[in-house]
Structure formats: structure tokens, C-alpha cells
Amino acid sequence: MPQPLGYQAPLEPGQTPGQTPFAPDWHDARHLWLKAGLLALWALVSFVASYFARALQFGVDGWSFSYWLTSQGAVLIFIAIVWVYCWAMNHFERQDAQRQVAQAAGDAAQGRHPDA
């Protein structure tokens, strides 16, 4: 059921209004570089390759390569971009989880409380 206009979800314990549920470093440099690179690849395939596709005049199974590139190749590249993004984000999350576990173990070894 859709929520009424102006509805705000209840706050988590310790959360103040206006706080986001994600840590401020959620989009650190590696996430931003990944997004920038994949966006550049998408723009390159979508606009540049399609613009110059007319110059690619050789056949693939009876169809010109320019037709194949613009009708099918761009879609396949987009699917590959989504797959790479999902794989990389899972990899980054595993790295962050391992770093948090190592930091908590280091804090416990030094006698610091994790919530302090």
C-alpha cells in the first residue's frame, strides 16, 4: 500500500531527523571511479560507436556490422556493464566487511569498546 504524501518512516534508535541510513563514506573514491568508468564506457558505446558505425562496412552472417553494432551490440555491452557493476559492488562490500571485522578485532585486542 502506498504511503500518504509527506509520510516519514520512523527513526532508528539514535538517528536524528535528516540523517541518512548510510555512512558518509558510502560513496568513497573507488565507487566513484567505478561509476565514472562505466558511465564513460556506456557513453562511448551508445553515442560514439553508433555515430561511427556507418563506416564499418563489413558483413556478419549477411548483416552489415554497423547494423549489428547499433541494434544488438549496445544492448549486450549495457548488460555487461550492469554485471560488472554488481560484481564490483559485491567485491567492495566484502572488502569493507573484512576491514570492519579486522578493525573490531584490533579494537578488542587493545581493550577498546566498539561503541565507544
N, CA, C and O atoms as CSV, one atom per row, in Angstrom:
chain,resi,resn,atom,element,x,y,z
A,1,MET,N,N,0.846,-1.177,0.000
A,1,MET,CA,C,0.000,0.000,0.000
A,1,MET,C,C,0.890,1.238,0.000
A,1,MET,O,O,1.797,1.340,0.826
A,2,PRO,N,N,0.649,2.179,-0.910
A,2,PRO,CA,C,1.475,3.383,-0.951
A,2,PRO,C,C,1.259,4.230,0.300
A,2,PRO,O,O,0.168,4.266,0.868
A,3,GLN,N,N,2.311,4.900,0.705
A,3,GLN,CA,C,2.242,5.759,1.883
A,3,GLN,C,C,1.679,7.119,1.486
A,3,GLN,O,O,1.887,7.568,0.359
A,4,PRO,N,N,0.972,7.779,2.398
A,4,PRO,CA,C,0.421,9.095,2.077
A,4,PRO,C,C,1.535,10.122,1.860
A,4,PRO,O,O,2.655,9.960,2.344
A,5,LEU,N,N,1.200,11.174,1.127
A,5,LEU,CA,C,2.148,12.240,0.846
A,5,LEU,C,C,2.642,12.851,2.147
A,5,LEU,O,O,1.845,13.166,3.030
A,6,GLY,N,N,3.935,13.017,2.267
A,6,GLY,CA,C,4.511,13.599,3.476
A,6,GLY,C,C,4.835,12.580,4.553
A,6,GLY,O,O,5.304,12.950,5.630
A,7,TYR,N,N,4.593,11.300,4.284
A,7,TYR,CA,C,4.883,10.253,5.268
A,7,TYR,C,C,6.380,10.126,5.460
A,7,TYR,O,O,7.144,10.139,4.495
A,8,GLN,N,N,6.795,10.001,6.717
A,8,GLN,CA,C,8.198,9.764,7.026
A,8,GLN,C,C,8.291,8.498,7.856
A,8,GLN,O,O,7.539,8.303,8.811
A,9,ALA,N,N,9.214,7.655,7.478
A,9,ALA,CA,C,9.409,6.409,8.214
A,9,ALA,C,C,9.902,6.734,9.619
A,9,ALA,O,O,10.574,7.745,9.819
A,10,PRO,N,N,9.574,5.884,10.600
A,10,PRO,CA,C,10.054,6.128,11.950
A,10,PRO,C,C,11.581,6.070,11.997
A,10,PRO,O,O,12.213,5.340,11.234
A,11,LEU,N,N,12.155,6.851,12.903
A,11,LEU,CA,C,13.611,6.909,13.032
A,11,LEU,C,C,14.131,5.701,13.790
A,11,LEU,O,O,13.471,5.171,14.684
A,12,GLU,N,N,15.321,5.282,13.415
A,12,GLU,CA,C,16.009,4.217,14.136
A,12,GLU,C,C,16.497,4.789,15.467
A,12,GLU,O,O,16.656,6.003,15.590
A,13,PRO,N,N,16.738,3.930,16.470
A,13,PRO,CA,C,17.275,4.438,17.732
A,13,PRO,C,C,18.622,5.129,17.503
A,13,PRO,O,O,19.517,4.568,16.871
A,14,GLY,N,N,18.754,6.334,18.017
A,14,GLY,CA,C,19.989,7.086,17.885
A,14,GLY,C,C,20.083,7.898,16.604
A,14,GLY,O,O,21.053,8.630,16.405
A,15,GLN,N,N,19.087,7.779,15.733
A,15,GLN,CA,C,19.111,8.504,14.464
A,15,GLN,C,C,18.374,9.822,14.640
A,15,GLN,O,O,17.308,9.863,15.254
A,16,THR,N,N,18.934,10.890,14.109
A,16,THR,CA,C,18.296,12.198,14.182
A,16,THR,C,C,17.639,12.512,12.848
A,16,THR,O,O,18.048,11.966,11.824
A,17,PRO,N,N,16.627,13.380,12.833
A,17,PRO,CA,C,15.973,13.722,11.564
A,17,PRO,C,C,16.974,14.292,10.570
A,17,PRO,O,O,17.840,15.086,10.937
A,18,GLY,N,N,16.854,13.888,9.317
A,18,GLY,CA,C,17.742,14.355,8.269
A,18,GLY,C,C,18.967,13.473,8.073
A,18,GLY,O,O,19.702,13.644,7.100
A,19,GLN,N,N,19.194,12.537,8.978
A,19,GLN,CA,C,20.334,11.636,8.841
A,19,GLN,C,C,20.005,10.560,7.823
A,19,GLN,O,O,18.877,10.070,7.770
A,20,THR,N,N,20.979,10.195,7.022
A,20,THR,CA,C,20.765,9.128,6.054
A,20,THR,C,C,21.135,7.802,6.686
A,20,THR,O,O,21.948,7.769,7.610
A,21,PRO,N,N,20.558,6.706,6.213
A,21,PRO,CA,C,20.895,5.404,6.803
A,21,PRO,C,C,22.270,4.896,6.407
A,21,PRO,O,O,22.723,3.886,6.946
A,22,PHE,N,N,22.955,5.574,5.471
A,22,PHE,CA,C,24.264,5.124,5.016
A,22,PHE,C,C,25.355,5.983,5.637
A,22,PHE,O,O,25.147,7.159,5.933
A,23,ALA,N,N,26.487,5.393,5.822
A,23,ALA,CA,C,27.638,6.131,6.341
A,23,ALA,C,C,28.063,7.193,5.333
A,23,ALA,O,O,27.842,7.020,4.134
A,24,PRO,N,N,28.669,8.291,5.794
A,24,PRO,CA,C,29.066,9.356,4.866
A,24,PRO,C,C,30.086,8.896,3.832
A,24,PRO,O,O,30.152,9.468,2.744
A,25,ASP,N,N,30.877,7.885,4.143
A,25,ASP,CA,C,31.885,7.423,3.188
A,25,ASP,C,C,31.358,6.299,2.298
A,25,ASP,O,O,32.144,5.565,1.700
A,26,TRP,N,N,30.033,6.159,2.205
A,26,TRP,CA,C,29.440,5.088,1.402
A,26,TRP,C,C,29.895,5.176,-0.045
A,26,TRP,O,O,30.116,4.158,-0.701
A,27,HIS,N,N,30.032,6.395,-0.534
A,27,HIS,CA,C,30.487,6.584,-1.910
A,27,HIS,C,C,31.924,7.085,-1.879
A,27,HIS,O,O,32.193,8.245,-2.190
A,28,ASP,N,N,32.831,6.215,-1.508
A,28,ASP,CA,C,34.232,6.614,-1.470
A,28,ASP,C,C,34.808,6.620,-2.882
A,28,ASP,O,O,34.084,6.408,-3.854
A,29,ALA,N,N,36.099,6.862,-2.990
A,29,ALA,CA,C,36.735,7.081,-4.294
A,29,ALA,C,C,36.597,5.884,-5.222
A,29,ALA,O,O,36.403,6.067,-6.424
A,30,ARG,N,N,36.691,4.663,-4.702
A,30,ARG,CA,C,36.616,3.510,-5.611
A,30,ARG,C,C,35.220,3.360,-6.201
A,30,ARG,O,O,35.093,2.947,-7.354
A,31,HIS,N,N,34.168,3.681,-5.450
A,31,HIS,CA,C,32.816,3.631,-6.002
A,31,HIS,C,C,32.650,4.691,-7.087
A,31,HIS,O,O,32.079,4.429,-8.145
A,32,LEU,N,N,33.158,5.892,-6.809
A,32,LEU,CA,C,33.012,6.977,-7.775
A,32,LEU,C,C,33.806,6.705,-9.047
A,32,LEU,O,O,33.321,6.994,-10.141
A,33,TRP,N,N,35.020,6.155,-8.931
A,33,TRP,CA,C,35.804,5.819,-10.122
A,33,TRP,C,C,35.127,4.720,-10.931
A,33,TRP,O,O,35.124,4.760,-12.161
A,34,LEU,N,N,34.552,3.738,-10.236
A,34,LEU,CA,C,33.830,2.668,-10.929
A,34,LEU,C,C,32.654,3.243,-11.718
A,34,LEU,O,O,32.465,2.919,-12.891
A,35,LYS,N,N,31.873,4.094,-11.068
A,35,LYS,CA,C,30.717,4.691,-11.739
A,35,LYS,C,C,31.146,5.557,-12.914
A,35,LYS,O,O,30.530,5.508,-13.979
A,36,ALA,N,N,32.198,6.351,-12.729
A,36,ALA,CA,C,32.677,7.222,-13.812
A,36,ALA,C,C,33.174,6.389,-14.998
A,36,ALA,O,O,32.880,6.711,-16.149
A,37,GLY,N,N,33.920,5.329,-14.720
A,37,GLY,CA,C,34.429,4.486,-15.804
A,37,GLY,C,C,33.322,3.784,-16.573
A,37,GLY,O,O,33.337,3.748,-17.804
A,38,LEU,N,N,32.361,3.226,-15.841
A,38,LEU,CA,C,31.264,2.523,-16.515
A,38,LEU,C,C,30.364,3.491,-17.271
A,38,LEU,O,O,29.848,3.157,-18.337
A,39,LEU,N,N,30.171,4.692,-16.724
A,39,LEU,CA,C,29.382,5.699,-17.432
A,39,LEU,C,C,30.088,6.138,-18.714
A,39,LEU,O,O,29.447,6.338,-19.745
A,40,ALA,N,N,31.406,6.286,-18.643
A,40,ALA,CA,C,32.171,6.653,-19.843
A,40,ALA,C,C,32.088,5.548,-20.899
A,40,ALA,O,O,31.946,5.837,-22.087
A,41,LEU,N,N,32.174,4.290,-20.472
A,41,LEU,CA,C,32.042,3.172,-21.410
A,41,LEU,C,C,30.659,3.162,-22.047
A,41,LEU,O,O,30.526,2.946,-23.251
A,42,TRP,N,N,29.630,3.396,-21.236
A,42,TRP,CA,C,28.263,3.443,-21.758
A,42,TRP,C,C,28.119,4.547,-22.803
A,42,TRP,O,O,27.539,4.326,-23.865
A,43,ALA,N,N,28.650,5.741,-22.501
A,43,ALA,CA,C,28.549,6.857,-23.443
A,43,ALA,C,C,29.328,6.549,-24.716
A,43,ALA,O,O,28.874,6.866,-25.815
A,44,LEU,N,N,30.490,5.939,-24.572
A,44,LEU,CA,C,31.307,5.584,-25.726
A,44,LEU,C,C,30.566,4.611,-26.644
A,44,LEU,O,O,30.531,4.799,-27.860
A,45,VAL,N,N,29.977,3.573,-26.053
A,45,VAL,CA,C,29.264,2.580,-26.862
A,45,VAL,C,C,27.970,3.157,-27.429
A,45,VAL,O,O,27.641,2.912,-28.590
A,46,SER,N,N,27.240,3.914,-26.630
A,46,SER,CA,C,25.938,4.411,-27.075
A,46,SER,C,C,26.043,5.492,-28.137
A,46,SER,O,O,25.302,5.472,-29.120
A,47,PHE,N,N,26.947,6.423,-27.950
A,47,PHE,CA,C,26.982,7.577,-28.842
A,47,PHE,C,C,28.111,7.508,-29.867
A,47,PHE,O,O,27.872,7.682,-31.062
A,48,VAL,N,N,29.317,7.260,-29.420
A,48,VAL,CA,C,30.464,7.307,-30.327
A,48,VAL,C,C,30.435,6.130,-31.298
A,48,VAL,O,O,30.568,6.323,-32.507
A,49,ALA,N,N,30.263,4.927,-30.789
A,49,ALA,CA,C,30.253,3.761,-31.676
A,49,ALA,C,C,29.081,3.836,-32.665
A,49,ALA,O,O,29.244,3.495,-33.837
A,50,SER,N,N,27.927,4.270,-32.214
A,50,SER,CA,C,26.779,4.376,-33.118
A,50,SER,C,C,27.000,5.453,-34.165
A,50,SER,O,O,26.567,5.301,-35.308
A,51,TYR,N,N,27.663,6.533,-33.799
A,51,TYR,CA,C,27.931,7.616,-34.736
A,51,TYR,C,C,28.874,7.159,-35.851
A,51,TYR,O,O,28.675,7.500,-37.017
A,52,PHE,N,N,29.894,6.392,-35.489
A,52,PHE,CA,C,30.871,5.949,-36.471
A,52,PHE,C,C,30.543,4.575,-37.069
A,52,PHE,O,O,31.324,4.053,-37.864
A,53,ALA,N,N,29.419,3.994,-36.707
A,53,ALA,CA,C,29.085,2.646,-37.173
A,53,ALA,C,C,28.881,2.595,-38.679
A,53,ALA,O,O,29.098,1.553,-39.297
A,54,ARG,N,N,28.476,3.687,-39.266
A,54,ARG,CA,C,28.234,3.698,-40.709
A,54,ARG,C,C,29.511,3.391,-41.489
A,54,ARG,O,O,29.456,2.872,-42.604
A,55,ALA,N,N,30.659,3.716,-40.893
A,55,ALA,CA,C,31.944,3.473,-41.569
A,55,ALA,C,C,32.350,2.001,-41.507
A,55,ALA,O,O,33.255,1.583,-42.230
A,56,LEU,N,N,31.702,1.218,-40.663
A,56,LEU,CA,C,32.047,-0.208,-40.528
A,56,LEU,C,C,31.237,-1.004,-41.544
A,56,LEU,O,O,30.132,-1.453,-41.241
A,57,GLN,N,N,31.768,-1.180,-42.721
A,57,GLN,CA,C,31.026,-1.792,-43.815
A,57,GLN,C,C,31.516,-3.202,-44.145
A,57,GLN,O,O,31.895,-3.478,-45.283
A,58,PHE,N,N,31.507,-4.083,-43.164
A,58,PHE,CA,C,31.792,-5.486,-43.468
A,58,PHE,C,C,30.653,-6.317,-42.891
A,58,PHE,O,O,29.964,-5.893,-41.964
A,59,GLY,N,N,30.469,-7.499,-43.450
A,59,GLY,CA,C,29.309,-8.304,-43.112
A,59,GLY,C,C,29.557,-9.315,-42.004
A,59,GLY,O,O,30.667,-9.819,-41.832
A,60,VAL,N,N,28.501,-9.597,-41.261
A,60,VAL,CA,C,28.499,-10.646,-40.236
A,60,VAL,C,C,27.204,-11.425,-40.450
A,60,VAL,O,O,26.118,-10.917,-40.171
A,61,ASP,N,N,27.319,-12.660,-40.944
A,61,ASP,CA,C,26.152,-13.514,-41.217
A,61,ASP,C,C,25.122,-12.828,-42.113
A,61,ASP,O,O,23.919,-12.956,-41.888
A,62,GLY,N,N,25.587,-12.110,-43.115
A,62,GLY,CA,C,24.667,-11.485,-44.055
A,62,GLY,C,C,24.185,-10.106,-43.643
A,62,GLY,O,O,23.537,-9.432,-44.444
A,63,TRP,N,N,24.468,-9.667,-42.455
A,63,TRP,CA,C,24.075,-8.342,-41.987
A,63,TRP,C,C,25.325,-7.484,-41.901
A,63,TRP,O,O,26.411,-7.985,-41.610
A,64,SER,N,N,25.174,-6.211,-42.151
A,64,SER,CA,C,26.334,-5.333,-42.011
A,64,SER,C,C,26.676,-5.188,-40.533
A,64,SER,O,O,25.792,-5.201,-39.677
A,65,PHE,N,N,27.951,-5.052,-40.248
A,65,PHE,CA,C,28.398,-4.952,-38.862
A,65,PHE,C,C,27.824,-3.715,-38.187
A,65,PHE,O,O,27.550,-3.742,-36.987
A,66,SER,N,N,27.636,-2.635,-38.932
A,66,SER,CA,C,27.071,-1.415,-38.337
A,66,SER,C,C,25.657,-1.668,-37.820
A,66,SER,O,O,25.287,-1.166,-36.759
A,67,TYR,N,N,24.860,-2.448,-38.567
A,67,TYR,CA,C,23.515,-2.780,-38.106
A,67,TYR,C,C,23.581,-3.610,-36.823
A,67,TYR,O,O,22.860,-3.338,-35.864
A,68,TRP,N,N,24.450,-4.622,-36.812
A,68,TRP,CA,C,24.566,-5.476,-35.633
A,68,TRP,C,C,25.013,-4.670,-34.424
A,68,TRP,O,O,24.482,-4.847,-33.327
A,69,LEU,N,N,25.989,-3.785,-34.616
A,69,LEU,CA,C,26.522,-2.992,-33.502
A,69,LEU,C,C,25.452,-2.110,-32.885
A,69,LEU,O,O,25.319,-2.056,-31.662
A,70,THR,N,N,24.696,-1.426,-33.711
A,70,THR,CA,C,23.703,-0.495,-33.165
A,70,THR,C,C,22.464,-1.197,-32.634
A,70,THR,O,O,21.831,-0.692,-31.707
A,71,SER,N,N,22.100,-2.342,-33.193
A,71,SER,CA,C,20.864,-2.991,-32.735
A,71,SER,C,C,21.079,-3.988,-31.612
A,71,SER,O,O,20.221,-4.123,-30.740
A,72,GLN,N,N,22.200,-4.688,-31.613
A,72,GLN,CA,C,22.400,-5.738,-30.613
A,72,GLN,C,C,23.612,-5.489,-29.723
A,72,GLN,O,O,23.557,-5.733,-28.517
A,73,GLY,N,N,24.673,-5.018,-30.291
A,73,GLY,CA,C,25.920,-4.878,-29.547
A,73,GLY,C,C,25.811,-3.927,-28.377
A,73,GLY,O,O,26.342,-4.210,-27.304
A,74,ALA,N,N,25.133,-2.800,-28.558
A,74,ALA,CA,C,25.000,-1.827,-27.475
A,74,ALA,C,C,24.220,-2.417,-26.305
A,74,ALA,O,O,24.550,-2.154,-25.148
A,75,VAL,N,N,23.199,-3.204,-26.588
A,75,VAL,CA,C,22.415,-3.835,-25.524
A,75,VAL,C,C,23.265,-4.855,-24.765
A,75,VAL,O,O,23.204,-4.925,-23.538
A,76,LEU,N,N,24.051,-5.639,-25.489
A,76,LEU,CA,C,24.913,-6.624,-24.829
A,76,LEU,C,C,25.977,-5.947,-23.974
A,76,LEU,O,O,26.289,-6.424,-22.883
A,77,ILE,N,N,26.530,-4.853,-24.451
A,77,ILE,CA,C,27.517,-4.104,-23.665
A,77,ILE,C,C,26.856,-3.530,-22.418
A,77,ILE,O,O,27.458,-3.549,-21.344
A,78,PHE,N,N,25.627,-3.017,-22.534
A,78,PHE,CA,C,24.926,-2.479,-21.369
A,78,PHE,C,C,24.702,-3.571,-20.324
A,78,PHE,O,O,24.876,-3.323,-19.131
A,79,ILE,N,N,24.324,-4.763,-20.751
A,79,ILE,CA,C,24.149,-5.873,-19.811
A,79,ILE,C,C,25.475,-6.213,-19.146
A,79,ILE,O,O,25.509,-6.504,-17.950
A,80,ALA,N,N,26.563,-6.181,-19.900
A,80,ALA,CA,C,27.882,-6.439,-19.319
A,80,ALA,C,C,28.253,-5.361,-18.312
A,80,ALA,O,O,28.852,-5.666,-17.281
A,81,ILE,N,N,27.911,-4.107,-18.588
A,81,ILE,CA,C,28.194,-3.017,-17.657
A,81,ILE,C,C,27.447,-3.247,-16.347
A,81,ILE,O,O,28.022,-3.070,-15.273
A,82,VAL,N,N,26.189,-3.633,-16.417
A,82,VAL,CA,C,25.410,-3.895,-15.202
A,82,VAL,C,C,26.017,-5.053,-14.420
A,82,VAL,O,O,26.106,-4.989,-13.194
A,83,TRP,N,N,26.435,-6.107,-15.109
A,83,TRP,CA,C,27.041,-7.251,-14.440
A,83,TRP,C,C,28.346,-6.845,-13.751
A,83,TRP,O,O,28.580,-7.234,-12.607
A,84,VAL,N,N,29.189,-6.079,-14.423
A,84,VAL,CA,C,30.456,-5.628,-13.835
A,84,VAL,C,C,30.183,-4.756,-12.611
A,84,VAL,O,O,30.870,-4.888,-11.598
A,85,TYR,N,N,29.201,-3.875,-12.689
A,85,TYR,CA,C,28.860,-3.015,-11.552
A,85,TYR,C,C,28.417,-3.853,-10.355
A,85,TYR,O,O,28.862,-3.611,-9.233
A,86,CYS,N,N,27.550,-4.828,-10.582
A,86,CYS,CA,C,27.083,-5.689,-9.483
A,86,CYS,C,C,28.236,-6.473,-8.869
A,86,CYS,O,O,28.351,-6.559,-7.646
A,87,TRP,N,N,29.088,-7.044,-9.716
A,87,TRP,CA,C,30.222,-7.814,-9.215
A,87,TRP,C,C,31.160,-6.931,-8.397
A,87,TRP,O,O,31.597,-7.318,-7.313
A,88,ALA,N,N,31.469,-5.742,-8.920
A,88,ALA,CA,C,32.398,-4.842,-8.225
A,88,ALA,C,C,31.815,-4.358,-6.899
A,88,ALA,O,O,32.540,-4.280,-5.907
A,89,MET,N,N,30.543,-4.036,-6.860
A,89,MET,CA,C,29.941,-3.575,-5.604
A,89,MET,C,C,29.935,-4.690,-4.566
A,89,MET,O,O,30.182,-4.428,-3.389
A,90,ASN,N,N,29.659,-5.922,-4.971
A,90,ASN,CA,C,29.753,-7.047,-4.038
A,90,ASN,C,C,31.178,-7.207,-3.526
A,90,ASN,O,O,31.387,-7.472,-2.343
A,91,HIS,N,N,32.155,-7.047,-4.407
A,91,HIS,CA,C,33.561,-7.138,-4.018
A,91,HIS,C,C,33.910,-6.039,-3.011
A,91,HIS,O,O,34.567,-6.305,-2.005
A,92,PHE,N,N,33.474,-4.810,-3.279
A,92,PHE,CA,C,33.738,-3.696,-2.360
A,92,PHE,C,C,33.087,-3.932,-1.000
A,92,PHE,O,O,33.689,-3.648,0.036
A,93,GLU,N,N,31.862,-4.447,-1.000
A,93,GLU,CA,C,31.177,-4.711,0.265
A,93,GLU,C,C,31.891,-5.792,1.066
A,93,GLU,O,O,31.990,-5.686,2.288
A,94,ARG,N,N,32.392,-6.832,0.398
A,94,ARG,CA,C,33.162,-7.862,1.109
A,94,ARG,C,C,34.437,-7.275,1.696
A,94,ARG,O,O,34.802,-7.592,2.828
A,95,GLN,N,N,35.119,-6.420,0.932
A,95,GLN,CA,C,36.318,-5.763,1.442
A,95,GLN,C,C,35.999,-4.909,2.662
A,95,GLN,O,O,36.736,-4.942,3.647
A,96,ASP,N,N,34.923,-4.155,2.610
A,96,ASP,CA,C,34.539,-3.311,3.737
A,96,ASP,C,C,34.189,-4.138,4.965
A,96,ASP,O,O,34.546,-3.775,6.086
A,97,ALA,N,N,33.484,-5.260,4.754
A,97,ALA,CA,C,33.132,-6.125,5.884
A,97,ALA,C,C,34.385,-6.723,6.515
A,97,ALA,O,O,34.488,-6.788,7.740
A,98,GLN,N,N,35.338,-7.160,5.692
A,98,GLN,CA,C,36.581,-7.706,6.233
A,98,GLN,C,C,37.357,-6.635,6.987
A,98,GLN,O,O,37.944,-6.917,8.031
A,99,ARG,N,N,37.365,-5.413,6.472
A,99,ARG,CA,C,38.058,-4.311,7.138
A,99,ARG,C,C,37.398,-4.001,8.485
A,99,ARG,O,O,38.097,-3.737,9.463
A,100,GLN,N,N,36.067,-4.028,8.548
A,100,GLN,CA,C,35.369,-3.765,9.803
A,100,GLN,C,C,35.648,-4.854,10.829
A,100,GLN,O,O,35.828,-4.563,12.012
A,101,VAL,N,N,35.685,-6.111,10.383
A,101,VAL,CA,C,35.980,-7.215,11.302
A,101,VAL,C,C,37.399,-7.082,11.836
A,101,VAL,O,O,37.637,-7.262,13.030
A,102,ALA,N,N,38.340,-6.766,10.956
A,102,ALA,CA,C,39.735,-6.601,11.387
A,102,ALA,C,C,39.875,-5.427,12.341
A,102,ALA,O,O,40.630,-5.503,13.310
A,103,GLN,N,N,39.158,-4.345,12.078
A,103,GLN,CA,C,39.224,-3.182,12.962
A,103,GLN,C,C,38.606,-3.508,14.319
A,103,GLN,O,O,39.145,-3.111,15.353
A,104,ALA,N,N,37.493,-4.221,14.330
A,104,ALA,CA,C,36.857,-4.602,15.602
A,104,ALA,C,C,37.764,-5.537,16.386
A,104,ALA,O,O,37.853,-5.436,17.610
A,105,ALA,N,N,38.442,-6.453,15.686
A,105,ALA,CA,C,39.363,-7.366,16.376
A,105,ALA,C,C,40.542,-6.588,16.951
A,105,ALA,O,O,40.996,-6.879,18.058
A,106,GLY,N,N,41.040,-5.600,16.208
A,106,GLY,CA,C,42.131,-4.770,16.707
A,106,GLY,C,C,41.704,-3.935,17.896
A,106,GLY,O,O,42.468,-3.774,18.847
A,107,ASP,N,N,40.488,-3.400,17.854
A,107,ASP,CA,C,39.968,-2.630,18.983
A,107,ASP,C,C,39.792,-3.510,20.212
A,107,ASP,O,O,40.103,-3.095,21.328
A,108,ALA,N,N,39.292,-4.725,20.004
A,108,ALA,CA,C,39.095,-5.640,21.134
A,108,ALA,C,C,40.441,-6.043,21.740
A,108,ALA,O,O,40.555,-6.198,22.956
A,109,ALA,N,N,41.452,-6.213,20.899
A,109,ALA,CA,C,42.768,-6.586,21.405
A,109,ALA,C,C,43.378,-5.460,22.220
A,109,ALA,O,O,44.158,-5.710,23.138
A,110,GLN,N,N,43.028,-4.220,21.893
A,110,GLN,CA,C,43.559,-3.081,22.635
A,110,GLN,C,C,42.676,-2.715,23.818
A,110,GLN,O,O,42.994,-1.790,24.567
A,111,GLY,N,N,41.579,-3.427,23.992
A,111,GLY,CA,C,40.696,-3.211,25.131
A,111,GLY,C,C,39.700,-2.092,24.959
A,111,GLY,O,O,39.091,-1.654,25.935
A,112,ARG,N,N,39.516,-1.611,23.721
A,112,ARG,CA,C,38.538,-0.560,23.464
A,112,ARG,C,C,37.181,-1.175,23.186
A,112,ARG,O,O,37.090,-2.224,22.549
A,113,HIS,N,N,36.142,-0.538,23.651
A,113,HIS,CA,C,34.768,-0.985,23.391
A,113,HIS,C,C,34.376,-0.518,22.009
A,113,HIS,O,O,34.638,0.638,21.677
A,114,PRO,N,N,33.756,-1.356,21.171
A,114,PRO,CA,C,33.433,-0.980,19.787
A,114,PRO,C,C,32.471,0.191,19.680
A,114,PRO,O,O,32.503,0.906,18.678
A,115,ASP,N,N,31.615,0.416,20.675
A,115,ASP,CA,C,30.637,1.501,20.612
A,115,ASP,C,C,31.154,2.799,21.197
A,115,ASP,O,O,30.474,3.824,21.142
A,116,ALA,N,N,32.353,2.761,21.758
A,116,ALA,CA,C,32.874,3.973,22.410
A,116,ALA,C,C,33.454,4.941,21.410
A,116,ALA,O,O,33.934,6.008,21.791
